[in-house]
Amino acid sequence: MATRLAVALVVMMLAGCAGAPPPTTAPASPRSTPRPTPTPGPSPWSSGWPVGGSSASAVVAESALRAACSDGTPVPGAAPYAGKVHPLIVVDQQGHWSGFDINQKFPWSPWSWPSPIQLVVCVPANDEKQAGSCGEYKNEAGEVGEVLRYKDSVTVQVVVAETGKTLQKKVLANPAPKCPKSFTATGNFGWQLIDEVTAEQVNEYATAVSTQKVQ
């Protein structure tokens, strides 16, 4: 009996193997890597611009601003000079802009000018002119030196960014300080008396320019 059962089981297994379809391997479906649609790079006037000029757009923009001030070259991407509010940027003679508070309104996050710039306010190097002598003084170290008085001024130039043409100029000037009773030669000026034109004075003028009537 055990022999018959074993034979029957072997026959059933062979029959099952004969009826089963051969295993098949499904062909691998080809993979396609999706490619992003190319988009234009950010404009210098529509993306972030780190303070200090560390990005490529900052380098390009500072170069364009410097050219507008020195050569009257139009600034790429600038808006026409129009409307009641004139977005602007203030730059020094090297094209640097980060030292002027008015630039915090420039149209890059988180700043809030309503459109690209219309004007460039160009600030050249200070012009110092001697206004007289206060005579000799002895400082706390016992050193004796002649103290000279100087007047300081800056001729600020406003350029229409779209055209590169000069719109107006303004002389910001500080008178020479009065002679003091005592004097200590310190800082960068040594034996000089001078009140430099400050960034605050430039910012005040630029703020007025940003809302002046179109000329």
C-alpha positions as a Python dict, from the first residue, in 0.01 Angstrom:
ca = {
    (1, 'M'): (0, 0, 0),
    (2, 'A'): (277, 244, 85),
    (3, 'T'): (449, 165, -246),
    (4, 'R'): (131, 239, -446),
    (5, 'L'): (79, 573, -268),
    (6, 'A'): (436, 679, -339),
    (7, 'V'): (403, 592, -708),
    (8, 'A'): (73, 780, -729),
    (9, 'L'): (228, 1090, -574),
    (10, 'V'): (521, 1083, -819),
    (11, 'V'): (280, 1053, -1115),
    (12, 'M'): (74, 1350, -989),
    (13, 'M'): (386, 1565, -945),
    (14, 'L'): (510, 1486, -1295),
    (15, 'A'): (166, 1564, -1441),
    (16, 'G'): (164, 1898, -1258),
    (17, 'C'): (508, 1989, -1389),
    (18, 'A'): (414, 1895, -1745),
    (19, 'G'): (107, 2120, -1738),
    (20, 'A'): (268, 2427, -1586),
    (21, 'P'): (383, 2697, -1830),
    (22, 'P'): (756, 2764, -1840),
    (23, 'P'): (863, 3057, -1625),
    (24, 'T'): (903, 3377, -1818),
    (25, 'T'): (1105, 3690, -1736),
    (26, 'A'): (924, 4016, -1811),
    (27, 'P'): (1139, 4253, -2018),
    (28, 'A'): (1261, 4551, -1819),
    (29, 'S'): (1073, 4864, -1910),
    (30, 'P'): (1306, 5138, -2027),
    (31, 'R'): (1357, 5420, -1774),
    (32, 'S'): (1352, 5780, -1883),
    (33, 'T'): (1504, 6051, -1665),
    (34, 'P'): (1284, 6362, -1679),
    (35, 'R'): (1479, 6677, -1768),
    (36, 'P'): (1378, 7012, -1625),
    (37, 'T'): (1259, 7277, -1865),
    (38, 'P'): (1534, 7539, -1892),
    (39, 'T'): (1442, 7875, -1751),
    (40, 'P'): (1619, 8209, -1792),
    (41, 'G'): (1865, 8303, -1519),
    (42, 'P'): (1768, 8566, -1264),
    (43, 'S'): (1799, 8931, -1355),
    (44, 'P'): (2026, 9143, -1135),
    (45, 'W'): (1714, 9346, -1052),
    (46, 'S'): (1487, 9054, -953),
    (47, 'S'): (1689, 8824, -730),
    (48, 'G'): (1880, 8836, -406),
    (49, 'W'): (2199, 9041, -395),
    (50, 'P'): (2413, 8959, -93),
    (51, 'V'): (2581, 9248, 81),
    (52, 'G'): (2950, 9258, -3),
    (53, 'G'): (2920, 9158, -368),
    (54, 'S'): (2979, 8785, -320),
    (55, 'S'): (2751, 8663, -600),
    (56, 'A'): (2804, 8678, -975),
    (57, 'S'): (2497, 8901, -1017),
    (58, 'A'): (2637, 9140, -758),
    (59, 'V'): (2965, 9171, -947),
    (60, 'V'): (2781, 9239, -1274),
    (61, 'A'): (2545, 9487, -1114),
    (62, 'E'): (2818, 9681, -934),
    (63, 'S'): (3012, 9700, -1261),
    (64, 'A'): (2703, 9834, -1441),
    (65, 'L'): (2640, 10092, -1170),
    (66, 'R'): (3001, 10206, -1174),
    (67, 'A'): (2985, 10243, -1554),
    (68, 'A'): (2667, 10450, -1529),
    (69, 'C'): (2839, 10689, -1291),
    (70, 'S'): (3173, 10714, -1470),
    (71, 'D'): (3082, 10682, -1839),
    (72, 'G'): (2706, 10740, -1862),
    (73, 'T'): (2646, 10380, -1965),
    (74, 'P'): (2279, 10273, -1944),
    (75, 'V'): (2204, 10015, -1674),
    (76, 'P'): (2056, 9686, -1807),
    (77, 'G'): (1706, 9615, -1680),
    (78, 'A'): (1643, 9969, -1555),
    (79, 'A'): (1295, 10120, -1565),
    (80, 'P'): (1203, 10454, -1729),
    (81, 'Y'): (1227, 10764, -1512),
    (82, 'A'): (858, 10822, -1439),
    (83, 'G'): (587, 10813, -1175),
    (84, 'K'): (577, 10953, -824),
    (85, 'V'): (827, 10713, -667),
    (86, 'H'): (1167, 10665, -830),
    (87, 'P'): (1343, 10348, -718),
    (88, 'L'): (1713, 10421, -697),
    (89, 'I'): (2042, 10293, -569),
    (90, 'V'): (2327, 10493, -415),
    (91, 'V'): (2684, 10389, -497),
    (92, 'D'): (3026, 10526, -414),
    (93, 'Q'): (3308, 10586, -662),
    (94, 'Q'): (3397, 10216, -657),
    (95, 'G'): (3043, 10098, -725),
    (96, 'H'): (2986, 9984, -366),
    (97, 'W'): (2634, 10035, -236),
    (98, 'S'): (2603, 9854, 97),
    (99, 'G'): (2694, 10155, 313),
    (100, 'F'): (2382, 10359, 228),
    (101, 'D'): (2060, 10297, 421),
    (102, 'I'): (1834, 10415, 138),
    (103, 'N'): (1937, 10102, -54),
    (104, 'Q'): (1738, 9888, 188),
    (105, 'K'): (1434, 9979, -25),
    (106, 'F'): (1590, 9824, -336),
    (107, 'P'): (1365, 9565, -514),
    (108, 'W'): (1518, 9244, -376),
    (109, 'S'): (1378, 9045, -90),
    (110, 'P'): (1318, 9165, 175),
    (111, 'W'): (1332, 9517, 30),
    (112, 'S'): (1030, 9689, -119),
    (113, 'W'): (1087, 9924, -411),
    (114, 'P'): (783, 9877, -642),
    (115, 'S'): (986, 9824, -963),
    (116, 'P'): (1342, 9807, -1102),
    (117, 'I'): (1558, 10111, -1042),
    (118, 'Q'): (1509, 10436, -1229),
    (119, 'L'): (1801, 10638, -1092),
    (120, 'V'): (2159, 10588, -980),
    (121, 'V'): (2291, 10830, -717),
    (122, 'C'): (2668, 10852, -762),
    (123, 'V'): (2882, 10956, -466),
    (124, 'P'): (3244, 11044, -558),
    (125, 'A'): (3539, 11078, -324),
    (126, 'N'): (3528, 11361, -71),
    (127, 'D'): (3680, 11693, -174),
    (128, 'E'): (3879, 11842, 113),
    (129, 'K'): (4003, 12200, 94),
    (130, 'Q'): (4221, 12373, 350),
    (131, 'A'): (4047, 12661, 523),
    (132, 'G'): (4324, 12792, 747),
    (133, 'S'): (4552, 12714, 1038),
    (134, 'C'): (4482, 12710, 1410),
    (135, 'G'): (4852, 12738, 1494),
    (136, 'E'): (5056, 12494, 1697),
    (137, 'Y'): (4920, 12274, 1971),
    (138, 'K'): (5075, 12033, 2215),
    (139, 'N'): (4889, 11707, 2261),
    (140, 'E'): (4871, 11482, 2567),
    (141, 'A'): (5184, 11296, 2459),
    (142, 'G'): (5382, 11620, 2456),
    (143, 'E'): (5402, 11632, 2076),
    (144, 'V'): (5377, 11969, 1905),
    (145, 'G'): (5211, 12012, 1566),
    (146, 'E'): (5026, 12263, 1353),
    (147, 'V'): (4653, 12206, 1337),
    (148, 'L'): (4495, 12275, 997),
    (149, 'R'): (4125, 12328, 930),
    (150, 'Y'): (3954, 12175, 626),
    (151, 'K'): (3619, 12213, 452),
    (152, 'D'): (3470, 11890, 318),
    (153, 'S'): (3226, 11847, 30),
    (154, 'V'): (3087, 11584, -206),
    (155, 'T'): (2926, 11660, -543),
    (156, 'V'): (2654, 11395, -574),
    (157, 'Q'): (2545, 11311, -928),
    (158, 'V'): (2205, 11164, -1013),
    (159, 'V'): (2199, 10953, -1331),
    (160, 'V'): (1893, 10825, -1517),
    (161, 'A'): (1962, 10452, -1511),
    (162, 'E'): (1782, 10369, -1838),
    (163, 'T'): (1974, 10626, -2046),
    (164, 'G'): (2292, 10696, -1849),
    (165, 'K'): (2231, 11070, -1873),
    (166, 'T'): (2297, 11301, -1577),
    (167, 'L'): (1970, 11430, -1432),
    (168, 'Q'): (2107, 11666, -1167),
    (169, 'K'): (2393, 11734, -926),
    (170, 'K'): (2401, 11842, -564),
    (171, 'V'): (2694, 11965, -356),
    (172, 'L'): (2680, 11838, 1),
    (173, 'A'): (2924, 12043, 209),
    (174, 'N'): (3033, 12084, 569),
    (175, 'P'): (3218, 12396, 691),
    (176, 'A'): (3559, 12375, 852),
    (177, 'P'): (3542, 12323, 1229),
    (178, 'K'): (3640, 12606, 1461),
    (179, 'C'): (3977, 12603, 1633),
    (180, 'P'): (3960, 12419, 1966),
    (181, 'K'): (4113, 12520, 2300),
    (182, 'S'): (4305, 12192, 2311),
    (183, 'F'): (4381, 11925, 2054),
    (184, 'T'): (4487, 11560, 2051),
    (185, 'A'): (4612, 11414, 1724),
    (186, 'T'): (4423, 11087, 1689),
    (187, 'G'): (4263, 10876, 1416),
    (188, 'N'): (4321, 10904, 1043),
    (189, 'F'): (4338, 11283, 1027),
    (190, 'G'): (4639, 11349, 1247),
    (191, 'W'): (4673, 11725, 1299),
    (192, 'Q'): (4365, 11808, 1097),
    (193, 'L'): (4022, 11940, 1183),
    (194, 'I'): (3752, 11822, 942),
    (195, 'D'): (3385, 11728, 947),
    (196, 'E'): (3338, 11476, 669),
    (197, 'V'): (3016, 11456, 469),
    (198, 'T'): (2843, 11148, 607),
    (199, 'A'): (2641, 10862, 458),
    (200, 'E'): (2343, 10999, 653),
    (201, 'Q'): (2362, 11325, 457),
    (202, 'V'): (2373, 11132, 130),
    (203, 'N'): (2080, 10913, 237),
    (204, 'E'): (1873, 11221, 322),
    (205, 'Y'): (1935, 11371, -22),
    (206, 'A'): (1869, 11040, -201),
    (207, 'T'): (1542, 10998, -11),
    (208, 'A'): (1425, 11338, -137),
    (209, 'V'): (1529, 11248, -494),
    (210, 'S'): (1329, 10923, -479),
    (211, 'T'): (1001, 11115, -455),
    (212, 'Q'): (1077, 11437, -643),
    (213, 'K'): (865, 11550, -937),
    (214, 'V'): (984, 11419, -1273),
    (215, 'Q'): (1194, 11688, -1441),
}
